[in-house]
Amino acid sequence: MEKALLVTIEFKQDKETLNIEDSAVELEELSSACKLETLDSITCICHKPTPNFLIGRGKVEEIGVLAQELDINAIILSRNLSGTQQRNLEEVWGKKTIDRTQLILDIFARRAKSPEGKMQVELAQLEYLTPRLTGKGVILSRQGGGVGTSGPGEKKLEVGRRKIRERINRLRKDLEGVSRHRALIRKKRKNEAILLIALVGYTSAGKSTLLNALTEAGQFVSENMFATLDPLARSVKLPSGARAVFSDTVGFLRDLPHNLIDAFKATLEEVTAADLLIHVLDASSPQVHDKSRAVMEVLRELNADNKPMITALNKIDLLPDQMWLKTLISDFVNPVTISAKLKVNLDLLIQKIESAMPDRMVEVNITIPHQRMDLIDLFYRQGRVEDIRYLQKGIKVKARLPSLLHKKILSDKDILANC
């Protein structure tokens, strides 16, 4: 396990979404998720960034002395560095220097399991490394792009820009294929009038736990940040008879690096294509409002912030003061308080989901020809059959069906002949 010194930086000119203490806690959680042993953590408040080191020269020297005393392997910064700043700091400190983006990329590299997830992580890593492939500092002399990651981090960085550009182009083409495949699946679901619901939220908010509670998906669950990286979709039938597909998505984070959003476009398209978003929030977190704003910022970047949304205030079982819920409920749009872990109020969440799309299901009374038993099977699969009678002239069915399916049925010549 590598030993690390954490440096949390705050600039007075910035309007931070988190105060420096909360930022330090988040940096420690990210480092822990990357299997780093934190020997010490310091904060650094500056007036504004400097072009050479990001922080002042005096603070750089102070951190360098502490790093030597602790005999650490890596210095982790809470801010993103330019290639020049990173090289300059490594030359002064003589230590591996990791910024926030690279730390997140290292976590993603550990978490990715599917071929698609690994491709997305590799693309993000290579795009991050490309502008840093200059000079002869520590970043080029070491093997490994981060803190023991898998993927391109294990390759020698001296591979050259041309080969990296070729690999980036290859990955983009492969991911375009993934995106087209996902689009076909979504189109088929739309044609079958299946409701597409995406679970979104800050990392560790409980999205995977909620997916398991709603669908028995068996998704991996952990308290660690970004425990779930690869997307998972599960189909269920709602009480009204409508079919819905719930999609788990990668956890969001404040100031999520743009190259991560771009690299994970194929996965995040599940959000942009969804009929309904369930914004899962950790109601027990003191930073619940800050984290909500961070999620909404990512949704704005995806042009998905105006979609129908339910705010699921999760982990209410961890609240010491239940009166706090009254305040939270008034602060968010279309809220419902739940505990995904204990399956509390999930029935209320389902009710909200169905009320969000009131025009999707219609009640029909129709007579089906005897030779069209395939339609009966379709009604059971995509709707809710309330009554069925086998008569001499046909099969009389009373059911609730998706409105799109109902329109298709009424255009069927066999059925029109029996009406």
N, C-alpha and C positions, 0 to 999 in steps of 0.2 A: 504494500500500500504506500503510495507516494505521500510525502508530508508537505503540507501547504500552509502558506500565510495568506490570509484573506484581507483585501483592501477595499473598503466600501467608500465610494467617492460621491460627494455632493457638491454641486455648483450653485452658488447663491443666486445666479442670474436665471436659473431654471425654475419652472413650476413643476415640482416633483409630484407624482401620483402617490408615492410613499415617502414617509420621512426616513431619515438616514438610519434610524434604529431598525425599522421594518425592512429596509433594503438590506441591512447587514444580516438579518435573520433569513431573508430569502436567499442571499448569496451563500450562507452556510448550508441551507437546505439543498441548493443546487450542487454544492461541493460534495455533500454527503451522498447525493444520488449518483455522483461520479466516483464514489468509492475513494475519496480523498480523506486523509487524516489531517484535520485542522489543528495546527499547533498554536496559532494565535490569530486574532482578528483585530484590525485597527480601522479607524474611520479617518477620513480626510476631507475637510471642508475647504473649498477653494472659491475664489471670486469668479473665475472663468477658466475654460480649458486653455492650455498652452500648446502651441503647434509641435514642439519637440518631444515633450514627455506626457502631455495631457494634464499633469499636475506640476506644481512648482519644483524647481531643482532641489531646494532644501528638503522637501518632503521625500523626494526620490532618494536622496542620500540617507535620510533617516530610515526609510524602509530597507535600503540595502544593508545597513549596519545590523538591523534586527534580523534580516534574513540570514546573514552570516552567523549570528549568534545562535539562531535556532537550527542552523544546518538543514534548511528545508530544500525540497526539490523543485517546488513551483510556487510562483506568486500569482494569485488569482485576483483580478480586478473586476469590480462591479460594473464598469463602463466598457464600451467598445473602443478599441484602439485602431488607428490607421496603421498601415504597414510600416510606415516610418517611425511612428511612436513605439510600436512593438519592438522593432529592431533596436532603437535607441535605448529603451529600458533594459532589454536583455544584455546589451553591451555594458551598461553601467552595473547591473545587478549580477550578471553572470549566471542567471537562473532562468529556467523556463518560465515564460510570462504568458498567462492565459487571460484573455478578456471574456466578457460575458457571453458573446456570441459563440466563441469557440467552446466554452464550457457547456452551453446548451447543445451544441452539435455533438460533443463527446457523449452526453447523456443519450441523445437520440441514437447514436451509433450503437450504444449498448442495448437499447430497447428494441431496435428494429429486428423483426424476426422474418417477415415475409419478404419475398423477392422485390415486391413493389416498395415496401418500406426501406429496404436496403438501398435501392436505386435512388430514392428521394433523399436519403441522408447523404449518400455519396455525392450527389449533384450539389447539395448545399455546401458540403465540405470543400469540394473542388472550387466552387465559385468563391468561397471565402478565402481559400489559399492562393488563388491566382494572382491577385494584386500584391501578395506578400513574397512572391518568388523572385526577389532581388536581394543583392547584398550577400555578405558571407557571415552573417551573425549566427547566433545560436539556433535561430529558427530554421536555417538551411543546413547546419552541420549535424543536427540530431535526426534520428529516425523516429517518425511518429509525429502526427500533427497536433496531438493534444496530450491527454493524460491516459495513455494506454487504451485508445479506442480500437474498434475493429473498423474495417473498411479502408478508405484511402489513407487514414492516419498511420497505417502500418507501412506505407510505401515510402521510399526515399523521395524527398521533395525535389531533389536535383533532376527529376524525370524530365523537366523542361516544359515550357509553356505550350509548345505545339502539340505534344502528346496529350496534355491536359485539356486543351481546347477540343481536340478530337474526341476525347472521352466525354466531355461535357455535351457535345453535339449528339453523340451516340445515346447518352442517357436521356436527353431531352426527347429524342425521337422515340425511344422505348416508352417513356412516360406519356407521350402523346397517344401511343397505342393503348396504354392502360386507360387513359382518359376517354378514348373512343369506345372502348369496351364497356366502361362504366356508363357512358351515355346511352348505349344500346339497352343496357339493363334497366336504366331509369325510364327510358322510353317505353319499354315493355310494361313496366309497373304503371306508368301513367295510362297506357292504353287499357289496362285492366282495372283502372280506377282505384289503384292502391294508394293510400295516403302515405306520403314520405315525410317522416319526422326525424329531425337531426337533434341530437343532444349536444349542446355546446356549453362551454363554461371554462373557468379558470382551472389550471391544473390542480389536481387533488380535491376538486369540488364534490366528487362522488358520482360522476357520469357512468362509469363502468358498473358501479354498485347498483345504480338505478336501472341500467339496461338489464342486468341480471334479474333484478326484482320484477321487472315488467315482462320479461321474455324467457327467463331461465336460460340465458345465453351461455352461461359458464365462462364469461369473460374474466381474465385475470384482474385481480383487485389488489391494490397496495396503497399504503399511505405515502409512498415515495412520489416525488414529482415526476410527471411524464411516465408513469408506470405503464400506461397503455399508449402505444404509438401506432400500431397497425389498426386500421378501421375494421369495424365489425357491424354487420347488418343482420337483423332478425325480424321475421314476419310474425305477426300475431293477429288474431281476430278480436276486435273490440266488442263490447256488449251489444252495440247497435247492429252488429253484423258486418260492419265495414272492416276491411283488411288494412293493416298499417305495417309499414316497415320502419323500425327504429334503427338509426345509425349512430354508433358511438364515434366521436371524432377526437383528434389529438387535442390535448389540453392547451388552452391559451395562456399567455403570459403578458405582463405589461411590457411595452416596448419590444414586442416580438420582432426579431430581425426580419427585414423585408425579404432577404434571400431564403429564409425558411418558409415564408408564406408563398413565395414563388415556387420553390422546390416541391412543396406539398399541395400544389394546385389540384392535382388529380384527386387527392383525398378530400380537400376542402370544398371541392365541387359538390360534395354531398350536402354541404351547408347551403350553397347558392341554389341548388335544385330543389331543396326541401319545400314542402307545402307549409310546414309548421316547424318552428324552433322551440325547443325546451331549454331555456337558459337555467342551468343548474348552478346554484350559488350555495356556498358553505355559510349558512346562517350563523354558525358559531364563531366565525372568524372576525376578529376586531377590524379587519380591513375589508369587510364585505362590500362596502360602497366603492372603495378604490378598485377592487378586483372586478366589480360589475362594470365600472367605467372602462377598464382595460379590455374586457371582452367586447364591449360595444364598439370600441375603437377598431378592433380587429374585424368585427362584422361590417363596419363602415368601409374598411379597406376592401372587403369582399363584395361590397354593394348588397349586403344581405341584412342591413340593420332595419329595413322597413317591412320585413316579413312578419306574418302573424307570429306572436311569441307568447309563451307562458313562462313565468318566472317561478321555478321550483326552488323554494327556500329549504335547502336540505340540512340534515344533521341537527334537527331541532331537539333530538334527544341529548345533545351535548350542551344545550343552553342552560346555564345555571339559573337564569332569570327568564321565565316564560313571558313575562310582561314585555320583554324586549321585542317579542314577535309582533306586537301591535304596531310598534314604530316601523319595523321593517316592512310589514304588509302595506303600510301607507306610502312607503318610499318607492315601490316597484310596480310596474305595469302587470296586470293580470296575474297576481301572485297566488301561490298555493304552498302551504307549509307541509313538509314531508320529512320522513326519515326513511331513506332508501334501505338502510341497513336493517332496520326493524320493520320495514314495510308498513309504516304508519301513513295514513291518508293517501295511499296510492289510488284508492277508489275515487277520491276527490280529484286527483290529477287526471284520471281517465275521463271523468265527467267533463273537465275543462277541455280536454283534447277533443272530445266529441262535440262539445258546444262551439268550439272554434271553427268547425266546418259543418254547420247545420244543413247545408244544401247538398251534401254529398250523397245522402241516402234518401230514397223515396220509397213509399209503400205502394206495392202493385198487386193487383188481382188479375191473373192472366191464365189462359188455357193453352197448354202446350200439347202438340201432337204426340201420340204414343211413340212414334219413331224418333222423337227428339229427346231421349233420355239424357243425352249429353248436356242439355240445358239444365236439367234438374241437378245434375252433379255440379254444374257451374254455379247455380244459385246457392247451393250448400257451401261451396268453397269461397265465393266472393260476397255472399250476402247472408241473410238470416231468414230461413224458411219458417214461417209461423203456422202455416196450415197447408196440407196437401191432400187432395182427393183424386182417386183414380176413377174416372167416369167413362162411359161408353164412347163419348165423343172426343175425349182427351183427358189430360191431367190438369186439374184445376189447382193453381198454386197461389197462395197468399204469402208474400215475402217482402222483406226490405232489401232493396238492391242499390248499388252505387248508381247515381244518376246517369253516368256515362254508359254503363252496361244496360240500363233501362232503355236508353235511346237506341242502342244497337239492337236490342231484342225487338223493339217495336218496328224496326225496319226489316225484320226477317219475314220473307214471303210466306214460309210455312205457318208462322204464328198469325200473320195477318189473315190468312185463310180461315183460321179457327175463331177469329174474333167476331 
